[in-house]
């Protein structure tokens, strides 16, 4: 009787061990899936951030181009204002004598 009881106890222990093993295996599979999803999400976010950083670099380059264009425009504006001032001085100095000398230069 004791051996039969011991045999039944060993069977229950064995069944419980099998159940626990199955639960551990299922838990590991869920964990691997979760970690796999987390890694995939992280990789996706890293790619997205790299794309955003690349766009920011492109925008920085465009802003640098705009600054260079602005500087060129300022330089041309300054030149035009200088030329305009010279022409006006020539026009004023020429208009006092005969009125027609400075006007011809301005048309060029």
TIMI-2910 file (N, C-alpha, C, CB; in pm, 1 decimal, decimal comma, always signed):
<rs>
+----------+----------+----------+----------+----------+----------+----------+----------+----------+----------+----------+----------+------+
!      n_x !      n_y !      n_z !     ca_x !     ca_y !     ca_z !      c_x !      c_y !      c_z !     cb_x !     cb_y !     cb_z ! resn !
+----------+----------+----------+----------+----------+----------+----------+----------+----------+----------+----------+----------+------+
!    +80,1 !   -117,4 !     +0,0 !     +0,0 !     +0,0 !     +0,0 !    +86,0 !   +126,0 !     +0,0 !    -92,0 !     -1,4 !   +117,6 !  Unk !
!   +185,8 !   +125,6 !    +76,8 !   +275,3 !   +240,4 !    +82,1 !   +344,2 !   +260,9 !    -51,9 !   +379,1 !   +222,5 !   +192,9 !  Unk !
!   +381,0 !   +153,4 !   -118,8 !   +447,8 !   +166,9 !   -248,0 !   +351,6 !   +220,6 !   -354,1 !   +505,7 !    +31,9 !   -292,5 !  Unk !
!   +223,7 !   +177,4 !   -342,9 !   +124,8 !   +229,7 !   -436,8 !   +101,8 !   +379,1 !   -414,3 !     -7,6 !   +153,0 !   -423,2 !  Unk !
!    +90,2 !   +417,5 !   -290,6 !    +74,0 !   +558,0 !   -256,4 !   +196,1 !   +638,4 !   -303,3 !    +53,3 !   +574,6 !   -104,1 !  Unk !
!   +311,8 !   +582,2 !   -282,7 !   +435,3 !   +648,4 !   -327,5 !   +438,8 !   +660,2 !   -480,0 !   +559,2 !   +570,8 !   -277,7 !  Unk !
!   +394,7 !   +556,3 !   -548,9 !   +388,2 !   +557,8 !   -695,7 !   +293,1 !   +665,1 !   -745,2 !   +344,6 !   +421,1 !   -749,2 !  Unk !
!   +176,1 !   +679,4 !   -680,1 !    +79,4 !   +782,6 !   -718,3 !   +136,5 !   +922,9 !   -691,7 !    -53,6 !   +763,1 !   -640,7 !  Unk !
!   +203,6 !   +934,1 !   -580,2 !   +265,9 !  +1062,6 !   -547,3 !   +371,4 !  +1098,8 !   -650,9 !   +328,9 !  +1058,1 !   -406,7 !  Unk !
!   +450,7 !  +1003,7 !   -692,3 !   +553,4 !  +1027,0 !   -793,3 !   +488,5 !  +1064,3 !   -927,4 !   +643,1 !   +901,5 !   -809,5 !  Unk !
!   +374,6 !   +999,5 !   -961,1 !   +303,1 !  +1033,7 !  -1084,7 !   +252,4 !  +1177,1 !  -1080,3 !   +185,8 !   +937,3 !  -1107,5 !  Unk !
!   +194,5 !  +1217,4 !   -966,4 !   +146,0 !  +1354,7 !   -952,4 !   +261,0 !  +1454,4 !   -960,2 !    +70,7 !  +1371,5 !   -820,0 !  Unk !
!   +371,0 !  +1421,0 !   -898,1 !   +489,2 !  +1508,7 !   -904,4 !   +537,2 !  +1520,3 !  -1048,5 !   +603,5 !  +1454,8 !   -813,5 !  Unk !
!   +540,0 !  +1408,5 !  -1118,5 !   +582,4 !  +1407,4 !  -1257,7 !   +487,2 !  +1489,9 !  -1344,2 !   +590,4 !  +1263,6 !  -1309,8 !  Unk !
!   +356,2 !  +1473,8 !  -1322,6 !   +258,0 !  +1552,9 !  -1397,9 !   +275,3 !  +1702,9 !  -1369,1 !   +113,7 !  +1507,9 !  -1362,4 !  Unk !
!   +293,7 !  +1735,0 !  -1242,9 !   +311,6 !  +1877,0 !  -1205,3 !   +439,1 !  +1932,2 !  -1268,3 !   +317,1 !  +1893,3 !  -1050,4 !  Unk !
!   +545,0 !  +1853,0 !  -1270,5 !   +670,0 !  +1896,5 !  -1334,5 !   +647,0 !  +1921,9 !  -1484,0 !   +781,7 !  +1790,2 !  -1314,4 !  Unk !
!   +573,0 !  +1833,8 !  -1548,1 !   +542,0 !  +1851,4 !  -1690,6 !   +460,1 !  +1979,2 !  -1713,4 !   +464,9 !  +1728,4 !  -1744,5 !  Unk !
!   +362,1 !  +2002,4 !  -1624,5 !   +282,8 !  +2124,3 !  -1634,4 !   +372,2 !  +2248,1 !  -1619,1 !   +171,3 !  +2124,6 !  -1527,6 !  Unk !
!   +456,2 !  +2245,0 !  -1519,3 !   +546,5 !  +2357,3 !  -1494,3 !   +641,9 !  +2378,7 !  -1612,2 !   +626,5 !  +2333,6 !  -1365,1 !  Unk !
!   +690,3 !  +2267,7 !  -1668,6 !   +777,7 !  +2277,7 !  -1785,2 !   +704,4 !  +2341,0 !  -1902,6 !   +830,7 !  +2139,6 !  -1824,5 !  Unk !
!   +581,1 !  +2299,2 !  -1923,9 !   +500,2 !  +2357,1 !  -2032,1 !   +476,1 !  +2506,3 !  -2009,0 !   +365,5 !  +2283,3 !  -2043,8 !  Unk !
!   +446,9 !  +2542,1 !  -1885,0 !   +424,1 !  +2683,1 !  -1852,9 !   +551,1 !  +2765,6 !  -1873,4 !   +374,8 !  +2697,6 !  -1708,4 !  Unk !
!   +664,1 !  +2712,3 !  -1833,0 !   +791,5 !  +2781,8 !  -1851,5 !   +820,7 !  +2799,2 !  -2000,0 !   +906,4 !  +2704,9 !  -1782,8 !  Unk !
!   +797,8 !  +2694,2 !  -2076,9 !   +820,9 !  +2700,7 !  -2221,1 !   +729,3 !  +2804,8 !  -2285,6 !   +798,5 !  +2562,4 !  -2285,7 !  Unk !
!   +603,0 !  +2805,5 !  -2246,4 !   +507,9 !  +2904,0 !  -2300,9 !   +548,7 !  +3045,0 !  -2259,8 !   +363,5 !  +2874,0 !  -2252,6 !  Unk !
!   +589,5 !  +3060,0 !  -2135,0 !   +632,2 !  +3191,6 !  -2086,5 !   +755,8 !  +3240,0 !  -2161,9 !   +661,0 !  +3186,5 !  -1935,5 !  Unk !
!   +849,7 !  +3149,7 !  -2184,8 !   +969,1 !  +3186,2 !  -2260,9 !   +932,3 !  +3227,3 !  -2402,8 !  +1068,8 !  +3069,5 !  -2263,9 !  Unk !
!   +841,9 !  +3154,7 !  -2463,8 !   +799,7 !  +3188,0 !  -2600,7 !   +734,7 !  +3325,5 !  -2603,9 !   +701,8 !  +3081,5 !  -2655,4 !  Unk !
!   +648,7 !  +3354,9 !  -2504,6 !   +586,0 !  +3487,5 !  -2498,1 !   +691,3 !  +3595,9 !  -2477,9 !   +482,0 !  +3492,8 !  -2384,3 !  Unk !
!   +786,4 !  +3567,3 !  -2389,7 !   +892,5 !  +3664,8 !  -2363,5 !   +975,5 !  +3689,9 !  -2489,0 !   +983,0 !  +3616,3 !  -2249,1 !  Unk !
!  +1010,8 !  +3584,8 !  -2559,7 !  +1087,5 !  +3601,0 !  -2683,4 !  +1008,6 !  +3682,3 !  -2785,5 !  +1124,8 !  +3463,7 !  -2742,2 !  Unk !
!   +877,2 !  +3655,1 !  -2794,2 !   +793,7 !  +3732,0 !  -2886,6 !   +789,7 !  +3879,1 !  -2846,9 !   +651,3 !  +3674,6 !  -2890,8 !  Unk !
!   +772,5 !  +3903,0 !  -2717,1 !   +768,0 !  +4041,2 !  -2669,1 !   +900,9 !  +4111,8 !  -2694,3 !   +733,6 !  +4044,9 !  -2519,2 !  Unk !
!  +1009,9 !  +4043,0 !  -2663,5 !  +1141,8 !  +4102,5 !  -2686,3 !  +1166,5 !  +4123,5 !  -2834,9 !  +1252,2 !  +4013,9 !  -2626,4 !  Unk !
!  +1123,4 !  +4027,0 !  -2913,8 !  +1138,4 !  +4040,6 !  -3059,2 !  +1060,9 !  +4160,3 !  -3110,7 !  +1091,4 !  +3913,4 !  -3130,4 !  Unk !
!   +937,5 !  +4177,5 !  -3061,2 !   +857,1 !  +4293,6 !  -3101,3 !   +921,1 !  +4422,9 !  -3052,9 !   +713,9 !  +4281,9 !  -3046,3 !  Unk !
!   +971,0 !  +4421,8 !  -2930,2 !  +1035,3 !  +4541,8 !  -2876,3 !  +1158,8 !  +4578,4 !  -2958,9 !  +1074,3 !  +4520,5 !  -2728,2 !  Unk !
!  +1235,4 !  +4478,4 !  -2996,7 !  +1355,6 !  +4503,6 !  -3077,9 !  +1315,4 !  +4554,9 !  -3216,0 !  +1441,5 !  +4374,6 !  -3091,1 !  Unk !
!  +1213,6 !  +4494,1 !  -3274,0 !  +1166,4 !  +4539,4 !  -3405,8 !  +1115,9 !  +4682,9 !  -3397,3 !  +1054,3 !  +4446,4 !  -3459,1 !  Unk !
!  +1041,7 !  +4715,1 !  -3291,1 !   +992,9 !  +4852,3 !  -3272,1 !  +1109,2 !  +4948,8 !  -3252,9 !   +897,5 !  +4859,7 !  -3151,2 !  Unk !
!  +1207,4 !  +4908,1 !  -3174,4 !  +1323,9 !  +4994,0 !  -3151,8 !  +1399,5 !  +5016,7 !  -3282,9 !  +1417,9 !  +4931,6 !  -3045,6 !  Unk !
!  +1417,2 !  +4911,7 !  -3360,8 !  +1484,8 !  +4925,9 !  -3490,4 !  +1408,4 !  +5020,4 !  -3581,6 !  +1500,7 !  +4789,4 !  -3558,2 !  Unk !
!  +1277,5 !  +5008,1 !  -3579,8 !  +1193,4 !  +5095,8 !  -3661,8 !  +1207,6 !  +5240,9 !  -3617,3 !  +1045,8 !  +5052,1 !  -3654,1 !  Unk !
!  +1207,2 !  +5263,1 !  -3486,7 !  +1222,4 !  +5399,3 !  -3433,9 !  +1361,2 !  +5456,3 !  -3464,6 !  +1198,0 !  +5400,5 !  -3282,3 !  Unk !
!  +1462,1 !  +5371,5 !  -3459,2 !  +1598,5 !  +5415,9 !  -3492,4 !  +1604,8 !  +5458,8 !  -3638,9 !  +1702,3 !  +5302,5 !  -3464,4 !  Unk !
!  +1544,3 !  +5378,5 !  -3727,0 !  +1541,3 !  +5415,8 !  -3869,2 !  +1467,0 !  +5547,5 !  -3889,6 !  +1475,0 !  +5304,6 !  -3952,9 !  Unk !
!  +1355,2 !  +5563,0 !  -3819,1 !  +1276,2 !  +5685,9 !  -3830,7 !  +1356,8 !  +5806,6 !  -3781,6 !  +1144,4 !  +5673,4 !  -3750,7 !  Unk !
!  +1426,1 !  +5790,2 !  -3669,9 !  +1507,3 !  +5900,7 !  -3616,9 !  +1622,5 !  +5934,5 !  -3711,2 !  +1562,3 !  +5865,0 !  -3477,7 !  Unk !
!  +1683,5 !  +5832,8 !  -3770,4 !  +1790,3 !  +5858,6 !  -3867,0 !  +1737,3 !  +5936,3 !  -3986,7 !  +1854,1 !  +5727,0 !  -3913,5 !  Unk !
!  +1617,8 !  +5900,6 !  -4031,7 !  +1556,2 !  +5972,7 !  -4144,1 !  +1527,6 !  +6117,5 !  -4105,0 !  +1425,4 !  +5902,7 !  -4189,2 !  Unk !
!  +1479,2 !  +6138,1 !  -3983,7 !  +1452,1 !  +6274,3 !  -3936,0 !  +1582,1 !  +6353,3 !  -3926,9 !  +1381,2 !  +6271,3 !  -3798,2 !  Unk !
!  +1685,8 !  +6292,3 !  -3874,1 !  +1815,9 !  +6360,1 !  -3863,7 !  +1870,5 !  +6394,8 !  -4002,0 !  +1917,0 !  +6271,6 !  -3787,7 !  Unk !
!  +1850,9 !  +6305,6 !  -4098,2 !  +1896,0 !  +6333,3 !  -4234,5 !  +1819,5 !  +6452,2 !  -4291,8 !  +1877,8 !  +6209,0 !  -4324,5 !  Unk !
!  +1687,3 !  +6454,7 !  -4268,7 !  +1607,2 !  +6568,5 !  -4316,3 !  +1651,8 !  +6697,7 !  -4250,0 !  +1457,9 !  +6544,8 !  -4289,2 !  Unk !
!  +1687,4 !  +6689,8 !  -4121,4 !  +1735,4 !  +6809,6 !  -4050,8 !  +1867,4 !  +6856,7 !  -4110,7 !  +1752,5 !  +6781,2 !  -3899,2 !  Unk !
!  +1955,9 !  +6762,4 !  -4142,3 !  +2082,7 !  +6798,7 !  -4206,0 !  +2057,3 !  +6863,9 !  -4341,6 !  +2172,9 !  +6674,5 !  -4222,5 !  Unk !
!  +1962,6 !  +6807,7 !  -4417,9 !  +1928,3 !  +6866,3 !  -4547,8 !  +1874,0 !  +7007,6 !  -4531,2 !  +1825,6 !  +6778,8 !  -4620,9 !  Unk !
!  +1789,2 !  +7026,7 !  -4430,5 !  +1734,8 !  +7160,7 !  -4405,0 !  +1844,7 !  +7258,2 !  -4363,3 !  +1626,5 !  +7154,6 !  -4296,3 !  Unk !
!  +1938,9 !  +7211,6 !  -4282,4 !  +2051,6 !  +7296,9 !  -4243,7 !  +2129,8 !  +7342,2 !  -4366,6 !  +2144,7 !  +7222,5 !  -4146,2 !  Unk !
!  +2149,7 !  +7249,4 !  -4459,5 !  +2219,7 !  +7284,9 !  -4583,0 !  +2140,3 !  +7388,2 !  -4661,9 !  +2244,4 !  +7159,7 !  -4669,0 !  Unk !
!  +2008,4 !  +7370,0 !  -4668,3 !  +1923,8 !  +7465,5 !  -4740,0 !  +1928,2 !  +7602,6 !  -4672,8 !  +1778,7 !  +7414,3 !  -4747,0 !  Unk !
!  +1926,8 !  +7605,3 !  -4540,3 !  +1936,1 !  +7733,1 !  -4468,6 !  +2070,4 !  +7800,4 !  -4494,5 !  +1916,3 !  +7711,9 !  -4317,5 !  Unk !
!  +2177,1 !  +7720,1 !  -4501,3 !  +2308,4 !  +7776,7 !  -4533,5 !  +2307,8 !  +7837,3 !  -4673,5 !  +2418,1 !  +7668,9 !  -4522,6 !  Unk !
!  +2243,0 !  +7770,4 !  -4768,2 !  +2232,2 !  +7823,7 !  -4903,9 !  +2155,6 !  +7955,9 !  -4903,2 !  +2162,8 !  +7721,8 !  -4997,0 !  Unk !
!  +2046,9 !  +7959,0 !  -4827,4 !  +1966,4 !  +8081,0 !  -4818,8 !  +2049,5 !  +8194,5 !  -4758,8 !  +1838,9 !  +8056,7 !  -4734,0 !  Unk !
!  +2128,7 !  +8165,0 !  -4657,6 !  +2214,4 !  +8268,0 !  -4597,0 !  +2315,3 !  +8319,2 !  -4698,4 !  +2287,6 !  +8212,6 !  -4472,7 !  Unk !
!  +2373,1 !  +8228,8 !  -4777,3 !  +2469,5 !  +8272,1 !  -4879,2 !  +2400,8 !  +8359,5 !  -4983,8 !  +2535,9 !  +8149,8 !  -4947,0 !  Unk !
!  +2281,2 !  +8320,0 !  -5024,5 !  +2205,8 !  +8399,6 !  -5121,8 !  +2174,2 !  +8536,5 !  -5062,4 !  +2074,8 !  +8326,7 !  -5163,7 !  Unk !
!  +2133,8 !  +8539,4 !  -4936,7 !  +2104,5 !  +8666,9 !  -4870,4 !  +2227,6 !  +8756,8 !  -4869,8 !  +2055,6 !  +8643,1 !  -4726,3 !  Unk !
!  +2343,3 !  +8699,4 !  -4839,8 !  +2467,3 !  +8778,1 !  -4839,3 !  +2499,2 !  +8830,6 !  -4978,6 !  +2584,5 !  +8693,7 !  -4787,1 !  Unk !
!  +2478,2 !  +8747,5 !  -5079,6 !  +2502,8 !  +8791,0 !  -5218,1 !  +2407,8 !  +8904,4 !  -5254,8 !  +2486,0 !  +8672,4 !  -5317,2 !  Unk !
!  +2279,8 !  +8890,3 !  -5217,1 !  +2181,1 !  +8994,7 !  -5245,9 !  +2219,9 !  +9124,6 !  -5175,7 !  +2039,5 !  +8950,0 !  -5202,0 !  Unk !
!  +2263,9 !  +9115,4 !  -5051,3 !  +2307,0 !  +9235,6 !  -4978,9 !  +2424,5 !  +9302,3 !  -5049,9 !  +2345,9 !  +9200,4 !  -4833,8 !  Unk !
!  +2518,9 !  +9219,3 !  -5096,0 !  +2635,3 !  +9273,1 !  -5166,0 !  +2591,8 !  +9342,9 !  -5295,2 !  +2737,0 !  +9160,5 !  -5196,9 !  Unk !
!  +2504,6 !  +9279,4 !  -5373,2 !  +2456,0 !  +9341,6 !  -5496,7 !  +2377,2 !  +9468,7 !  -5466,4 !  +2368,6 !  +9243,0 !  -5575,9 !  Unk !
!  +2296,4 !  +9465,9 !  -5364,7 !  +2218,8 !  +9585,4 !  -5326,9 !  +2313,3 !  +9699,9 !  -5292,2 !  +2124,6 !  +9554,8 !  -5206,5 !  Unk !
!  +2416,2 !  +9666,7 !  -5216,7 !  +2515,1 !  +9769,4 !  -5180,5 !  +2583,4 !  +9824,1 !  -5305,3 !  +2620,6 !  +9711,9 !  -5083,2 !  Unk !
!  +2618,8 !  +9736,8 !  -5398,5 !  +2681,7 !  +9782,2 !  -5522,8 !  +2587,5 !  +9871,9 !  -5602,7 !  +2724,5 !  +9662,1 !  -5608,0 !  Unk !
!  +2460,3 !  +9828,5 !  -5613,9 !  +2361,7 !  +9906,6 !  -5689,5 !  +2341,8 ! +10042,5 !  -5623,7 !  +2226,5 !  +9830,8 !  -5699,1 !  Unk !
!  +2334,1 ! +10045,2 !  -5491,7 !  +2317,5 ! +10173,2 !  -5422,5 !  +2439,0 ! +10261,9 !  -5444,8 !  +2294,7 ! +10151,0 !  -5272,0 !  Unk !
!  +2558,2 ! +10203,0 !  -5445,4 !  +2679,4 ! +10280,0 !  -5473,1 !  +2679,6 ! +10335,7 !  -5614,2 !  +2802,4 ! +10193,8 !  -5451,9 !  Unk !
!  +2642,0 ! +10252,1 !  -5709,0 !  +2635,8 ! +10297,4 !  -5849,1 !  +2529,4 ! +10405,4 !  -5863,5 !  +2605,2 ! +10178,3 !  -5945,1 !  Unk !
!  +2414,9 ! +10385,0 !  -5799,5 !  +2306,6 ! +10483,3 !  -5804,5 !  +2353,3 ! +10616,8 !  -5746,2 !  +2182,6 ! +10431,4 !  -5727,9 !  Unk !
!  +2424,3 ! +10610,9 !  -5635,3 !  +2474,1 ! +10734,5 !  -5574,2 !  +2573,4 ! +10803,2 !  -5667,1 !  +2540,0 ! +10705,2 !  -5437,5 !  Unk !
!  +2662,8 ! +10726,2 !  -5730,3 !  +2758,9 ! +10786,3 !  -5824,1 !  +2687,6 ! +10849,9 !  -5943,0 !  +2859,0 ! +10680,5 !  -5873,7 !  Unk !
!  +2589,4 ! +10778,1 !  -5996,4 !  +2514,5 ! +10831,8 !  -6109,8 !  +2440,6 ! +10959,1 !  -6070,6 !  +2415,6 ! +10727,6 !  -6163,0 !  Unk !
!  +2386,0 ! +10960,6 !  -5950,9 !  +2315,3 ! +11079,3 !  -5906,0 !  +2411,5 ! +11196,4 !  -5890,4 !  +2243,0 ! +11051,8 !  -5774,1 !  Unk !
!  +2529,6 ! +11169,8 !  -5837,6 !  +2630,4 ! +11277,0 !  -5824,3 !  +2670,9 ! +11327,5 !  -5961,4 !  +2755,3 ! +11226,8 !  -5747,1 !  Unk !
!  +2689,1 ! +11233,8 !  -6054,4 !  +2725,7 ! +11274,3 !  -6190,3 !  +2612,5 ! +11353,2 !  -6255,7 !  +2760,6 ! +11151,0 !  -6275,8 !  Unk !
!  +2490,6 ! +11308,9 !  -6230,3 !  +2373,9 ! +11376,5 !  -6287,3 !  +2361,3 ! +11516,8 !  -6230,6 !  +2245,5 ! +11296,3 !  -6259,9 !  Unk !
!  +2383,8 ! +11529,6 !  -6100,4 !  +2374,4 ! +11662,1 !  -6038,4 !  +2487,0 ! +11753,2 !  -6084,9 !  +2377,0 ! +11649,9 !  -5886,2 !  Unk !
!  +2604,8 ! +11697,5 !  -6098,2 !  +2717,2 ! +11780,9 !  -6142,2 !  +2704,8 ! +11814,9 !  -6289,9 !  +2850,8 ! +11710,0 !  -6115,6 !  Unk !
!  +2642,6 ! +11727,5 !  -6368,6 !  +2625,9 ! +11750,8 !  -6511,2 !  +2504,6 ! +11835,1 !  -6542,9 !  +2616,2 ! +11620,9 !  -6583,2 !  Unk !
!  +2402,5 ! +11834,3 !  -6460,3 !  +2279,3 ! +11907,0 !  -6491,1 !  +2293,6 ! +12056,3 !  -6467,7 !  +2165,0 ! +11853,4 !  -6408,1 !  Unk !
!  +2387,8 ! +12095,8 !  -6392,5 !  +2407,1 ! +12238,2 !  -6366,3 !  +2459,2 ! +12311,3 !  -6487,5 !  +2501,7 ! +12258,1 !  -6250,8 !  Unk !
!  +2536,3 ! +12247,5 !  -6572,4 !  +2596,1 ! +12313,8 !  -6687,6 !  +2506,4 ! +12316,3 !  -6807,5 !  +2723,3 ! +12248,2 !  -6723,8 !  Unk !
!  +2458,8 ! +12205,9 !  -6855,2 !  +2379,8 ! +12205,0 !  -6976,7 !  +2257,1 ! +12119,2 !  -6966,5 !  +2462,2 ! +12159,4 !  -7090,1 !  Unk !
!  +2251,4 ! +12038,6 !  -6868,1 !  +2133,1 ! +11959,1 !  -6844,3 !  +2131,1 ! +11826,6 !  -6916,7 !  +2015,1 ! +12035,8 !  -6882,0 !  Unk !
!  +2209,5 ! +11804,8 !  -7021,4 !  +2196,0 ! +11680,9 !  -7097,4 !  +2308,0 ! +11584,1 !  -7076,6 !  +2185,7 ! +11710,8 !  -7240,2 !  Unk !
!  +2419,9 ! +11619,9 !  -7018,4 !  +2537,6 ! +11532,4 !  -7009,6 !  +2517,1 ! +11412,3 !  -6921,1 !  +2654,5 ! +11609,4 !  -6959,6 !  Unk !
!  +2463,3 ! +11431,9 !  -6806,6 !  +2448,4 ! +11321,1 !  -6710,2 !  +2333,8 ! +11230,0 !  -6743,9 !  +2429,0 ! +11374,8 !  -6571,1 !  Unk !
!  +2233,3 ! +11279,3 !  -6810,4 !  +2115,8 ! +11199,5 !  -6841,8 !  +2148,6 ! +11085,4 !  -6936,2 !  +2008,4 ! +11286,5 !  -6901,9 !  Unk !
!  +2243,6 ! +11105,3 !  -7028,7 !  +2278,7 ! +11001,7 !  -7122,9 !  +2347,8 ! +10885,5 !  -7054,3 !  +2366,5 ! +11057,5 !  -7231,4 !  Unk !
!  +2423,4 ! +10911,0 !  -6954,4 !  +2491,5 ! +10802,8 !  -6881,4 !  +2395,7 ! +10718,8 !  -6801,9 !  +2596,4 ! +10859,0 !  -6789,3 !  Unk !
!  +2296,2 ! +10781,2 !  -6753,0 !  +2202,1 ! +10709,5 !  -6669,1 !  +2125,7 ! +10603,6 !  -6746,6 !  +2105,9 ! +10805,8 !  -6605,7 !  Unk !
!  +2104,0 ! +10623,4 !  -6873,4 !  +2027,5 ! +10529,1 !  -6953,9 !  +2104,1 ! +10399,3 !  -6979,3 !  +1989,6 ! +10592,9 !  -7085,9 !  Unk !
!  +2230,3 ! +10397,2 !  -6965,9 !  +2308,3 ! +10276,2 !  -6991,9 !  +2277,3 ! +10172,1 !  -6898,3 !  +2451,1 ! +10301,6 !  -6988,1 !  Unk !
+----------+----------+----------+----------+----------+----------+----------+----------+----------+----------+----------+----------+------+
</rs>
